[in-house]
Amino acid sequence: MVGTFFPFWERLRLRWRETALLLIAFLVFSLSFYSFTTNPPTWFDEGVLFQVVKNIANDGTHGAQLTPGTFSDISLISVGYPALYPAALAVRLFGADIGVLRLVAIGYLLGFILVFFLLARRLFGIDSAIFSTLLLGTFAPVYGNGKNFLGEVPGLFYFAVALLLLSVVERAHEERRRQIFIALLSGVGFGLAMSTKPSFLIIGPSMALATLIFWRRISGELKKPAMVGAVFIGTLLSLAAWIVTQFGISDSFQRIFTHYSNPYYVTDFLPLVITNILRFFTEITPMHFLVLFLVAVAFLVERCRERAHIFLSEGIVLFFAVFTVIFYVRTAGWYRYFFPAHVLLFLFLPVGLAFFFDKAKNIFKFPDKRILLLLFLFIGGIQIIPLWQWISQNANDPMTELAPYLDDLSARNVAPFFYNIPAIASRFTGTEFFQYIKMSDQLILGKENEALLRQGVFTTVLVSTDAADEIKNVPNCYFLRQQVGKLLFFERDLRRSCVLPDARKS
């Protein structure tokens, strides 16, 4: 037994790369499929997107239902066709189930991690790619954002594919037509990423700035007008499809630009900017991002000083991170807004640390690179803590408890009013319902339904126990019929007059 074990262990040691990749694959697959329908739970944004996906799958309607037969404007929903259409196809083929939607999300997640590995290997070699992917695979927000059906990870998938193809064009020596075709596909990938979510539109200026600054270091193949033109045309093709599918004739450019450039309609940016900048020095996740960002910047600056070759893809990622921070500090400060740049910066962490280790060991006389390996394992160990906390979360699905009550409303042909709970409305099987969705203080979908509520038009009103403002707006002609979990069911009492109470007693 012992004699057979040690040769086996020796083979694993000699083939450590294959072993590491198998372990990473097992880790990523396990975490991706762990309680994938319930952990993380469906929340606001995913609820809106699930409704849009179901409507596209059912009859091609692009929007969320606000009243029977009336739908929201999809131009105000910040996820585009590259994510919505594959999900709609899956729902049409396999049914409108949250599991189907989440499997599409996991497909994008696994695809992104695979392409991330291939990109890291092409840019920095197999060893750096293994450690980069290991650190990415133990980063809890990857699963918190990736297992929900949102726009960030699908956008990252298309972005990573585009960067990989661009790096192929830059260094490969293949037949010219094939190179032009790959460049065209790279542009299509960039356009698909930008079309997936408006926050990825900064890819455009990132490409322009990286090309301008690193032009002398770009290989001659990529400098050829045909290659540049192919990337540009591919990008325009994807963006043209986005404009056609996302915006109507009545949408004004000014309205769209104002919404996407300032989604929270902030008028006084300075206090918000200061608060968000301070987060990078006072809160763990922004501080983690800052460390990765500084390593990437220092690594690229040193290589520029040494006149080393730099892939254009590296420059695009760096400026994408810069523009992401600029956009982030002007928003409400959710970490998800810098998440795409955060995970891409893992590309630079192992190779950057190894680069500076080689410089430092000559000064401090380090014995060998085992210290560097311990450093990588230490970083991964730190990331395991929040990852374990995420795994340990309660994976109970609130919909398991709510489903019978929602099914009963559908069976009785009741047209309920979902008061700012799109995650619950997305699981309602009936077609007759009303909805109010507060995206922000300045962007409210279905606001006219509040007037109907004050008139006592609805038979049933559903509202979350956490929504104090919405509960106060339920008039006295409704009484609390029951509470199921964190959901309140109000029923219309025709004997009562509809006036707003100063305070409601449960």
C-alpha positions in Angstrom: 0.0 0.0 0.0 2.7 2.5 1.0 4.9 1.4 -1.8 2.2 2.1 -4.4 1.2 5.4 -2.7 4.6 7.1 -3.0 5.1 6.5 -6.7 1.6 7.9 -7.2 2.4 11.0 -5.1 5.6 11.4 -7.1 3.7 11.3 -10.3 1.4 14.0 -9.0 4.4 16.1 -7.9 6.0 15.8 -11.3 2.7 16.6 -13.1 1.7 19.3 -10.7 0.2 21.5 -13.4 -2.3 18.9 -14.6 -3.1 18.1 -10.9 -3.6 21.8 -10.1 -5.9 22.3 -13.1 -8.0 19.3 -12.1 -8.3 20.6 -8.6 -9.3 24.1 -9.8 -11.8 22.6 -12.2 -13.3 20.5 -9.4 -13.4 23.5 -7.0 -15.1 25.8 -9.6 -17.7 23.2 -10.7 -18.5 22.3 -7.1 -19.0 26.0 -6.0 -20.9 26.9 -9.1 -23.5 24.1 -8.8 -23.7 24.2 -5.0 -27.4 25.0 -4.2 -27.4 26.9 -7.4 -31.2 27.6 -7.4 -31.2 29.1 -3.9 -27.8 30.4 -3.1 -27.6 33.3 -3.7 -31.3 33.9 -3.4 -33.2 35.6 -6.2 -33.1 39.4 -5.6 -34.3 42.6 -7.1 -32.3 42.8 -10.4 -32.5 39.1 -11.2 -36.3 39.3 -10.6 -36.6 42.1 -13.2 -34.4 40.2 -15.7 -36.2 36.9 -15.2 -39.5 38.6 -16.1 -38.0 40.2 -19.2 -36.5 36.8 -20.3 -39.8 35.1 -19.8 -41.7 37.7 -21.9 -39.1 37.5 -24.7 -39.4 33.7 -24.7 -43.2 33.7 -24.6 -44.1 36.3 -27.3 -41.1 38.4 -28.0 -42.1 41.3 -25.7 -39.1 43.2 -24.5 -39.9 44.5 -21.1 -41.4 43.7 -17.6 -45.1 43.7 -17.2 -46.5 46.6 -15.3 -50.2 46.1 -15.9 -52.0 43.3 -18.0 -50.9 44.1 -21.5 -48.6 47.0 -20.6 -44.8 46.6 -20.3 -41.8 48.6 -19.3 -39.4 50.2 -21.7 -36.5 47.8 -22.1 -34.1 50.7 -22.9 -34.2 51.5 -19.1 -33.2 47.9 -18.2 -29.5 47.7 -18.2 -28.9 44.3 -19.7 -28.9 43.6 -23.5 -29.5 40.9 -26.0 -26.2 39.0 -25.6 -27.3 37.9 -22.2 -31.1 38.0 -22.6 -31.5 36.1 -25.8 -29.6 32.9 -24.8 -31.6 32.8 -21.6 -34.9 33.4 -23.4 -34.0 30.5 -25.8 -33.3 28.2 -22.8 -36.5 29.2 -21.1 -38.5 28.6 -24.3 -36.9 25.1 -24.7 -36.9 23.9 -21.1 -39.5 26.0 -19.3 -39.7 29.2 -17.2 -38.0 27.8 -14.1 -35.4 29.6 -12.0 -33.1 26.5 -12.3 -33.1 27.0 -16.1 -32.2 30.6 -15.8 -29.4 29.9 -13.3 -27.9 27.2 -15.5 -27.5 29.8 -18.2 -25.8 32.1 -15.7 -23.5 29.2 -14.6 -22.7 28.5 -18.3 -21.5 32.1 -18.6 -19.6 31.8 -15.3 -17.8 28.6 -16.3 -17.1 29.9 -19.8 -15.6 33.1 -18.4 -13.3 31.2 -16.0 -12.1 28.9 -18.8 -11.4 31.8 -21.2 -9.8 33.8 -18.3 -7.3 30.8 -17.9 -6.6 30.7 -21.7 -6.1 34.4 -21.8 -3.7 34.4 -18.8 -1.8 31.5 -20.3 -1.3 33.3 -23.6 -0.3 36.6 -21.9 1.9 35.3 -19.1 2.5 31.5 -19.4 1.0 28.4 -17.9 2.3 28.8 -14.3 0.9 32.3 -13.9 -2.4 31.2 -15.5 -2.8 28.4 -12.9 -2.3 30.7 -10.0 -4.4 33.5 -11.5 -7.3 31.1 -12.1 -6.9 29.6 -8.6 -7.2 33.0 -7.0 -10.2 33.8 -9.2 -11.8 30.5 -8.4 -11.6 31.2 -4.6 -12.9 34.8 -4.9 -16.4 34.6 -3.4 -18.0 37.5 -5.4 -17.4 35.5 -8.5 -20.2 33.1 -7.4 -22.3 35.7 -5.6 -22.6 37.7 -8.9 -22.1 34.8 -11.3 -24.8 32.4 -10.1 -27.4 35.1 -10.2 -28.6 35.9 -13.7 -27.1 39.4 -14.1 -25.2 41.2 -16.8 -21.7 41.3 -15.3 -20.4 37.8 -15.8 -21.9 37.4 -19.4 -20.2 40.7 -20.2 -17.0 39.5 -18.8 -17.2 36.3 -20.8 -17.6 38.2 -24.1 -14.9 40.7 -23.0 -12.4 37.9 -22.2 -13.1 36.1 -25.5 -12.4 39.4 -27.4 -9.2 40.0 -25.5 -8.0 36.4 -26.2 -8.8 36.7 -29.9 -7.0 40.1 -30.0 -3.9 38.6 -28.5 -4.0 35.8 -31.1 -4.1 38.4 -33.9 -1.2 40.3 -32.3 1.3 37.5 -32.0 0.2 34.7 -34.4 1.7 34.3 -37.9 -1.1 32.8 -39.9 -2.7 33.2 -43.3 -3.8 36.8 -43.8 -7.5 36.1 -44.4 -7.6 34.0 -41.2 -6.0 36.8 -39.2 -8.5 39.3 -40.5 -11.4 36.9 -39.6 -10.0 36.5 -36.1 -9.7 40.3 -35.7 -13.3 40.6 -36.9 -14.5 38.1 -34.3 -12.5 40.0 -31.6 -14.4 43.1 -32.5 -17.7 41.2 -32.4 -16.7 40.1 -28.9 -15.9 43.6 -27.7 -19.3 44.8 -29.1 -21.2 41.9 -27.4 -19.6 42.8 -24.1 -20.5 46.5 -24.5 -24.1 45.4 -25.5 -24.5 43.2 -22.5 -24.4 46.0 -20.0 -23.9 49.7 -20.3 -21.1 49.7 -17.7 -19.0 47.8 -20.3 -19.3 50.7 -22.8 -16.1 52.0 -21.2 -14.4 49.2 -23.2 -14.5 51.6 -26.2 -12.4 54.4 -24.6 -10.2 51.7 -23.0 -9.3 50.3 -26.4 -8.7 53.7 -27.8 -6.4 54.9 -25.0 -4.5 51.6 -24.8 -3.9 51.7 -28.5 -2.7 55.3 -28.4 -0.3 54.7 -25.5 1.0 51.3 -26.4 1.1 51.8 -30.2 4.8 51.5 -30.5 4.8 48.2 -28.6 2.0 46.7 -30.6 3.2 44.0 -33.1 3.3 45.0 -36.8 0.5 42.5 -37.6 -2.1 44.3 -35.5 -0.9 47.7 -36.8 -2.1 46.9 -40.3 -5.2 48.9 -41.3 -7.0 45.8 -42.3 -6.7 44.4 -38.8 -7.7 47.6 -37.1 -10.6 48.0 -39.5 -11.8 44.4 -38.9 -11.9 44.9 -35.1 -13.7 48.2 -35.6 -16.3 46.7 -38.0 -17.0 43.7 -35.7 -17.6 46.0 -32.8 -20.0 48.2 -34.8 -21.9 45.1 -35.9 -22.6 44.0 -32.4 -23.5 47.5 -31.2 -25.8 48.0 -34.1 -27.7 44.9 -33.1 -27.9 46.2 -29.5 -29.4 49.6 -30.7 -32.0 47.8 -32.8 -33.1 45.4 -30.0 -32.7 47.7 -27.0 -34.0 51.1 -28.1 -37.2 52.2 -29.8 -37.9 54.9 -32.3 -39.4 57.1 -29.6 -36.3 56.9 -27.3 -34.3 60.1 -27.4 -30.5 60.0 -27.3 -30.4 62.6 -24.6 -32.7 60.6 -22.3 -30.8 57.4 -22.9 -27.4 59.0 -22.4 -28.6 60.8 -19.2 -29.9 57.5 -17.7 -26.9 55.4 -18.5 -24.3 58.0 -17.6 -26.0 58.9 -14.3 -28.4 56.1 -13.4 -29.0 57.5 -9.9 -29.6 61.0 -11.2 -27.2 62.5 -8.7 -26.9 66.3 -8.8 -24.2 66.8 -6.2 -21.4 64.4 -7.0 -18.7 65.7 -4.7 -19.9 64.2 -1.3 -20.6 60.9 -3.2 -17.2 60.8 -4.8 -15.4 61.5 -1.5 -17.3 58.8 0.3 -16.6 56.2 -2.4 -12.9 57.1 -2.6 -12.6 56.6 1.1 -14.1 53.1 0.7 -10.8 52.0 -0.9 -9.0 52.7 2.3 -11.6 51.7 4.9 -13.5 48.7 3.5 -12.1 45.2 2.8 -13.4 44.6 -0.7 -12.4 48.0 -2.2 -9.0 47.7 -0.4 -8.6 44.3 -2.1 -9.3 45.8 -5.4 -6.9 48.6 -4.8 -4.1 46.2 -4.0 -4.7 44.3 -7.3 -4.9 47.6 -9.2 -1.6 48.9 -7.8 0.2 45.6 -8.5 -1.1 45.8 -12.1 -0.1 49.4 -12.6 3.4 48.9 -11.1 4.0 45.8 -13.2 3.1 47.4 -16.5 5.0 50.6 -15.7 8.2 48.6 -14.9 7.9 46.6 -18.1 7.5 49.8 -20.0 10.7 51.1 -18.4 12.4 47.9 -19.4 11.0 48.2 -23.0 9.5 44.7 -22.7 6.7 43.6 -25.0 3.2 44.4 -23.7 0.1 42.9 -25.2 -2.6 45.4 -26.2 -5.0 43.3 -24.2 -3.1 44.1 -21.1 -3.4 47.8 -21.7 -7.1 47.5 -22.4 -7.7 45.7 -19.1 -5.7 48.3 -17.2 -7.6 51.3 -18.7 -10.9 49.4 -18.3 -10.1 49.2 -14.5 -9.2 53.0 -14.5 -12.5 54.0 -16.2 -14.4 51.5 -14.0 -13.1 53.4 -10.9 -14.0 56.7 -12.4 -17.6 55.5 -13.0 -17.9 53.7 -9.7 -17.1 56.8 -7.5 -20.1 58.6 -9.1 -22.6 55.9 -8.1 -24.3 54.6 -5.0 -21.2 52.6 -4.1 -22.3 49.0 -4.6 -19.2 46.7 -5.0 -20.8 45.1 -8.0 -20.1 48.2 -10.0 -16.3 47.6 -9.9 -16.6 43.8 -9.8 -15.8 43.3 -13.6 -12.5 45.2 -13.3 -11.8 43.5 -10.0 -11.8 40.0 -11.3 -9.9 40.9 -14.5 -7.1 42.3 -12.4 -6.4 38.8 -11.1 -4.6 38.4 -14.5 -1.7 40.6 -13.2 -1.4 39.5 -9.5 0.7 36.3 -9.7 2.9 37.5 -12.6 3.3 40.9 -11.0 4.3 39.5 -7.6 6.7 37.1 -9.3 8.2 40.0 -11.3 8.9 42.1 -8.2 10.0 39.0 -6.2 12.7 38.4 -8.8 13.9 42.0 -8.3 13.7 41.8 -4.5 15.4 38.5 -4.1 18.7 39.9 -5.5 18.6 42.6 -2.8 17.4 40.5 0.2 19.0 37.2 -1.0 15.9 35.1 -0.8 16.8 31.4 -1.0 14.3 30.3 -3.6 10.8 30.8 -4.9 9.1 28.7 -2.2 8.5 32.0 -0.4 6.5 33.2 -3.4 4.5 30.0 -3.5 3.7 30.5 0.2 2.6 34.1 -0.6 0.2 32.9 -3.3 -1.2 30.2 -0.9 -1.6 32.9 1.8 -3.6 35.2 -0.5 -5.8 32.2 -1.5 -6.2 31.3 2.2 -7.4 34.8 3.0 -10.0 34.6 0.2 -11.2 31.2 1.6 -12.6 33.0 4.7 -15.4 35.0 2.9 -15.8 32.1 0.5 -16.6 29.8 3.4 -18.9 32.3 4.9 -20.8 32.5 1.6 -21.0 28.7 1.4 -22.3 28.6 5.0 -25.2 30.9 4.3 -28.7 29.6 4.7 -29.7 28.2 1.3 -33.4 27.9 2.1 -35.4 29.2 -0.9 -38.2 31.6 0.2 -40.1 30.6 -2.9 -40.5 27.1 -1.6 -42.8 28.6 1.1 -44.4 31.2 -1.1 -45.1 29.1 -4.2 -48.4 27.5 -2.9 -49.8 31.0 -2.0 -48.8 32.5 -5.4 -50.3 29.4 -7.2 -53.5 29.9 -5.3 -53.8 33.5 -6.5 -53.3 32.3 -10.0 -55.8 29.5 -9.7 -58.4 31.9 -8.4 -57.7 34.3 -11.3 -56.7 37.1 -8.8 -54.7 39.9 -10.4 -52.4 40.8 -7.6 -50.4 44.0 -7.2 -46.7 43.3 -6.6 -45.5 46.4 -4.7 -41.7 46.8 -5.5 -41.0 43.0 -5.2 -39.9 42.0 -8.8 -38.2 38.9 -7.4 -41.6 37.6 -6.2 -43.4 38.8 -9.3 -41.0 36.9 -11.5 -42.2 33.6 -9.9 -45.9 34.3 -10.4 -47.3 31.9 -12.9 -50.4 33.9 -13.8 -50.5 36.5 -16.6 -52.9 39.0 -15.0 -51.0 41.1 -12.5 -49.9 44.7 -11.7 -46.4 45.8 -10.7 -44.5 48.7 -9.2 -40.7 48.7 -9.6 -38.6 51.4 -8.0 -35.2 51.3 -9.7 -34.2 54.5 -8.0 -35.8 57.6 -6.6 -36.0 59.1 -10.1 -36.7 56.0 -12.1 -39.9 54.2 -11.1 -41.7 51.7 -13.4 -45.4 51.4 -12.9 -45.7 54.5 -10.7 -49.3 55.0 -12.0 -50.3 51.8 -10.2 -49.9 53.7 -6.8 -52.8 55.9 -7.8 -54.9 52.7 -8.4 -53.8 51.4 -5.0 -55.0 54.6 -3.3 -58.4 54.1 -5.0 -58.6 50.5 -3.8 -58.7 49.0 -7.3 -56.6 45.9 -6.4 -58.1 42.8 -4.7 -54.7 41.7 -3.3 -51.5 43.6 -2.6 -48.2 41.9 -1.9 -45.4 43.8 -0.2 -42.2 42.9 1.7 -42.0 43.3 5.4 -38.7 45.2 4.9 -40.4 47.9 2.7 -41.5 50.4 5.4 -42.4 53.2 2.9 -44.5 50.9 0.7 -46.4 49.5 3.7 -47.3 53.0 4.8 -48.7 53.7 1.4 -51.2 50.8 1.6 -54.6 52.5 2.5 -57.0 51.5 5.2 -59.3 49.8 2.8 -56.9 46.9 2.9 -56.3 44.5 5.8 -53.4 42.2 6.5 -54.7 38.8 5.6 -51.6 36.8 6.3 -47.8 36.9 6.4 -45.7 34.2 4.8 -42.1 34.6 5.6 -41.2 38.2 4.8 -44.1 38.7 2.5 -47.3 40.5 3.5 -50.6 39.7 1.8 -53.1 42.5 2.0 -56.7 42.0 0.9 -59.4 44.6 -0.1 -62.2 45.2 2.4 -65.1 46.8 0.5 -66.6 48.1 3.8 -63.6 50.4 4.5 -62.8 53.7 2.9 -59.5 54.1 1.1 -57.5 56.6 3.2 -53.8 56.5 4.1 -53.2 55.8 7.8 -50.6 57.8 9.7 -49.3 54.4 10.9 -50.4 50.9 10.4 -50.7 48.5 13.3 -50.2 44.9 12.4 
